[in-house]
Amino acid sequence: MSDGIEVVAATPDPIRLSFLRALLRDAGIDCVVLDHHISAVEGGIGAFPRRLAVTGADAPRARAVLREAGLSA
């Protein structure tokens, strides 16, 4: 079992991010968005990706959920 958090996806697209979060939530996996507030710095142009992270223990299952959905993890 891994400690800490692991990034399982990164995207500058807020709609894709929302979809990825919904997939993980539906699978019962808690996740957190890192770099969420970078949009205030970049002016909302979408130049910087937001990272989606889960606990280290959930990371393998989260990656599997994203892979099964046809999304790169």
C-alpha positions in Angstrom: 0.0 0.0 0.0 1.4 3.4 -1.0 1.3 6.4 1.3 0.6 10.0 0.1 -1.1 11.0 -3.1 -0.4 10.2 -6.7 -1.4 12.1 -9.8 -3.5 9.9 -12.1 -4.3 12.5 -14.8 -3.6 16.1 -15.9 -5.6 18.3 -18.3 -6.1 22.0 -19.0 -9.7 21.2 -20.0 -12.1 21.8 -17.2 -14.8 19.7 -18.8 -12.6 16.7 -19.2 -11.4 17.2 -15.6 -15.0 17.2 -14.4 -15.7 14.0 -16.4 -12.6 12.3 -15.0 -13.6 13.3 -11.5 -17.1 11.9 -12.1 -15.7 8.5 -13.3 -13.6 8.2 -10.2 -16.4 9.3 -7.9 -18.7 6.8 -9.5 -16.1 4.1 -8.8 -16.0 5.1 -5.2 -12.6 6.7 -5.4 -12.0 10.0 -3.7 -9.9 12.5 -5.7 -8.6 16.0 -5.4 -7.8 18.6 -8.0 -4.3 20.1 -7.7 -3.4 23.4 -9.3 -7.1 24.4 -9.4 -6.4 28.0 -8.6 -3.8 28.4 -11.3 -6.6 29.8 -13.5 -6.4 33.0 -11.5 -2.8 33.4 -12.5 -3.2 32.4 -16.1 -6.3 34.4 -16.8 -8.4 31.4 -17.7 -6.6 30.7 -21.0 -6.1 27.0 -20.2 -2.4 27.0 -20.6 -1.6 25.1 -17.4 -3.0 21.6 -16.7 -4.8 20.8 -13.5 -3.8 17.6 -11.9 -6.1 15.0 -10.6 -4.7 13.1 -7.6 -5.8 10.1 -5.5 -4.3 8.4 -2.5 -1.5 6.1 -3.3 -3.5 3.2 -2.2 -6.3 4.1 -4.7 -3.9 5.0 -7.6 -3.8 1.5 -9.3 -7.6 1.2 -9.2 -8.1 4.8 -10.4 -5.7 4.2 -13.3 -7.6 1.0 -14.2 -10.9 2.9 -14.1 -9.6 5.6 -16.5 -8.0 3.0 -18.8 -11.3 0.9 -19.0 -13.1 4.2 -20.0 -10.6 4.5 -22.8 -8.8 7.5 -21.2 -5.1 7.8 -20.8 -4.2 7.9 -17.1 
